[in-house]
Amino acid sequence: MEYRKLGKTGLKVSALSFGASSLGGVFRQVDESEGVRTVREAVDLGINLIDVSPYYGLTRAETVLGKAIREMPRDSFLLSTKAGRYGEREFDFSPDRLRRSVEESLQRLHTDYVDILFLHDIEFVPLGPVLEESLPALEKLKEHGKVRFIGVSGLPLKIFRTVLGAARIDAVLSYCHYSLNDDSLLELLPLIGEKGVGLVNASPLSMGLLGSRGAPDWHPAGPGIREACARAARFCERKGSDLAKLAIQFSVSHPDIPTTLVSTGNPGNIRKNVQWAQEPIDTELLREVRKILEPVHNRTWLSGLPENNDKEMIR
């Protein structure tokens, strides 16, 4: 496993990291014991960053993860969780709720601190209070030793440009913007590098778009994006390959993107993902797939408040 520096945090993170959303049944129902085995398998294979949120499975993901890591040496992994989002339409970034949220997460996770705390999906609220109240509240949590580093997460890249221009944070978590169909995260790399901020890339499969099973019914992508990704998946199958494999290899290959989160609740899948990440990419297949996806390149979907989105990218 390759390890890379996470901005100026001093942390070194595995190129492939573990997203624990699957433990909450986000994509399919996962047996608790199977989820626990998957986490331990991931760490045994060299993955050292685990990311979760109270929103995933409405606290179930944190609860299952807590059981998985309870008997593991705390210095054998880095742990990030989130605060501020607690349901499909339930958001509360007030300082008091953030403090209580962290205490609740620490109890579920059976730990005294988290390495990184992200404000979860900030595009759903006005950014003024996030900058003026929420981030200062996280700074106080750092002072009290509850969290080591702080950051923000969300879908629209516009929110990161706003926060990076107005506040001091340690990390950002972006998803669905460095994958085969959308690599617009590259536009943000110069600013991230200038600020010395750690970058966590998530969802190399674009929340299921880039796989043989196709996107789930709830996926917000429009029909054009869905159809292009389905064509790419069928093309890979005809070539005797797997679009998911190519997607993971593509996402972990960029040296300036420290780590990419992949989520699964199956021990066999995490072994396969780690193996894929360490194999050389098929450059000819990559070229052909990118050509198929070119008509929808960097197209995305609305998330949160319209004013927090890059409107020209939405289709």
N, C-alpha and C positions, 0 to 999 in steps of 0.2 A: 504493500500500500504506500502511495506517495503522500507526503505531508507538506502543507504549504502554510505560510504565514498569513494570519488573519488581520490585515491592516496593521495598526500600531498597538494592538492588544497584547502582543507578546505570545499569544496562543498559536500553536501549530495544529492545524486541523487536517484530517484525512480528506483526500480529494473527493471521495464518496462518503457521504454521511447519512445518518438514519433519520428519516422523518416518521414520527410515531403516530401520525394521523390515522393510519390503518388500524392501530390498536383500538381506536374508538369506533370502528365499524363504518368509517366514512365511505369506503368503496364496496365492502362486503362484510358480512358478519364474521368475526374472527374469534375463535375459541381462546379463552384467556390463557390457558397453558401453552397453546401454540404461539401466542403473542409473546409470552415471557421467553420461550425458547428462541424466538426470532431475535429479540434484543440481545440476548447473551451470545448467540451465534454471530451477530454483527460485530460485537466488540471483540470476540475471539478472532475474527477475520481481519482486525486492524482498524475498523471504523471507530473513531474516538469522539465524534460529535453526535449527540442525540437531541432532536428538536421536537417539542410538543406544545400543546396549548390546552387550557381548560375548555375551549370551545369544541375541540375534537371529541365527538361522542358525548358532549355535555358532561365533561369531567372523566368519562370512562377511560380515555387514552392516558391521562395522567395517572389514574388509579392503577391500571394494568402496568404501566411503565414503572411506577413506584414499586410494585411487587417484583418486577424483573431486576431492578438495580439495588434493591434493599440489601442484598447479601454480597454485592460486588464492591470491590475497593473503590472509594470515591475518586481516587486519582487515576483510575483506569479509563475514565471517560469525561467528556465535557458535556454540560447539560444546558440547554436553552429552553425557556418556555415563554409564554406571552401573557398579556393582560389587556383588558379593555373590551374584548369581544367575548360574549357569553352565550349567544344564540344567533339564529339566522338574522334577526333584526334587533338584537339586544346588545347595545354598546354603552359603556360607561367608562370614560377616561378621567373621571374626577380623581383628585389626589387620594381622598379617603378610600374610594373603591379600589384603586390600584394597590394601596397598601394592604388592604384586606385580601385582595386577590392573590398577592404574592404569599402571604401567610397561609392561605388555603392551599395553594400549589405546593408549597414546601411540605405541608402535612401529607398531602397525597403522594408526593414523591419521596417521602422519608429521607429528606436531606435538609441541611442547615442553610444552604445557599444554592443559587443557580449561577452558572458562569455568564450567561447572557439573558437579559430580559428584553423582549421586544414588545412595543405597543402594537396590538394586532389589528391589521386592516384599517389604518387611520383614514383612508379615503372616504369612509362612511360618515365622517363628522367634519365640521369646519376646522381648519388647521390652526387657526388663531389660538384657541384654548389649548390645543395639543402643545404648541410651542411655549405658551405662557404659563401653563399650569401642570400639564401631564409630565413633560420631560423634566422640569425641576423636581417633581415628586419622585421620579426615578433616580435622580441624582442623590436625593436624601436616602433612598434605599441602598445606594452604593456606599454612602457614608456609614450606614449602620451594618454593612457587611452582608446584607441579604442577597445582593447581586454584585457581580464583579464588573460587568459591562452592560451598557444599555444601547437600545436601538429601536428602529421602527420597521414594520413590515406592511406589505400591501401589494396590489397589482399595478396600478398606474405608475409609470416612471416619473410622472410630473410631481407626485408627492415627495419623492426622494430629492428631486432638485430643489423643491421648496424648503424642506427640512435641512438639507445640507448647506443651503445658503443662509440659514438663519439660526442654526443651533449647533452645539457640539455634541455629537453622538459617537459611539464606538463602532457600530455595525448597522448594516441594513440587510433585510431579508426580502429578496425579490423572487417572484415565481412566474413561470410561463414566459419569460422574456430572454432566456438563453437556451433555446431548443432548436430543433431542425427547422421548424416553421417560423420561428420568431427569435431573432438574435439582436433585438433592439437594445438589449442591456449593454451592448458594446458602446452605445452612445454615451452611457453614463460612466464608463470606466475612467476617462480622464479626470472628471470631478471627484470620483471616489478616491483615485490615487492621490490627487492634490490634497484632499482632506485627511488622508491616511486612515480611512474608514474600512473596516472589515466587510467583506461581501459574502453573503450566503445566497447561493442560487438554488431554487427549489423547483420541483416538478419538471424534470427533463422529458417526461412523457406528455407534457402539457395537459395534465389532469386526465389522462387516458386517451387523448386524441391520437397519440403516436404508438398505438399498440394493435395487435391483431384482433382484439375483442371490440375495438371501436370505443368511441366516447360514451360515457353513461348518459342516460336520458336527461339528467339535470344539468349537463354541461352547458355553459352560457354561450359557447361559440356559435356563430351563424352557420347556415348550411354550406356556404362556399368553403369555409375553413374545414368543416367536417368532411365534406366530399373529397377535398384535396388530400387530406391526411389518410382517408380510407383508400384512395388510389395508391398512395405511397406504400401503405401496408400490404396491399395486394401485390404490388410490384416486388417488394422484398420477398414475399412468399414464393412468387414465381422464380426468384433467383436463389431460392433455398436458404434464405436468411430471415431475420426477424427485425422489424422496424424498431422495436423497443431496444434491442441490442445496439443498433446504430445510434439511436437517440441518446442512450446513456454514454456511449463512447464519445459522441460529439460534445456533450455537455461537460464531461470531465477533462477534455483535452486542452482547454484554453488555460495557459499558465497564469493568467492574471485574474482568473476566477477561482478563488481558493478552494471552495468546496461546493458540491451539489448534493442536495437532499434527495434521497429516493425512499419511497414509503412502501412497505409490504408487511403483512402479518404472517408470512410463510417462511420458515427457515430455509427451504430449498430455493426460494426466490432470492433471498438475500445472498446466498452463496453464489447463485448464478449472476446476480448483478455485480458482485465484487469481481468475479472471474471476467465478466465482460469488460469491466472498467480497466482491467490490466492487460487486455489483449489489444493488438494493433488494429486500428480502424481500417476498413475496406474503403480506400479513397475513391475508387471508381464507383462503387455503390453509393457512397456519399454524394458524389457529383450528380449521379442520375436522380437520386431522391430529392436533392435540393432543386433540381430542375423541375421536377413534378410539383414541388411546393412553391415555386417562384410566384405564381399568380396570387398567392395569399401571404407572401412574405411580409412579416412584421404587422400583420393585421391582428387586431385584438378585439376585446368586447368591453362594454361599459361595466365599471365596478364602482359602487359608491356614488358620491355626489357628482353630478356632471362637471362642475367647475374643477374637480380634482383629477379629471381625465384629460389625456391628450386626444382631442376629438378627431384629429386627422388620421389617427391609427385605427379608429373603430370602424368595423364593417360587420 
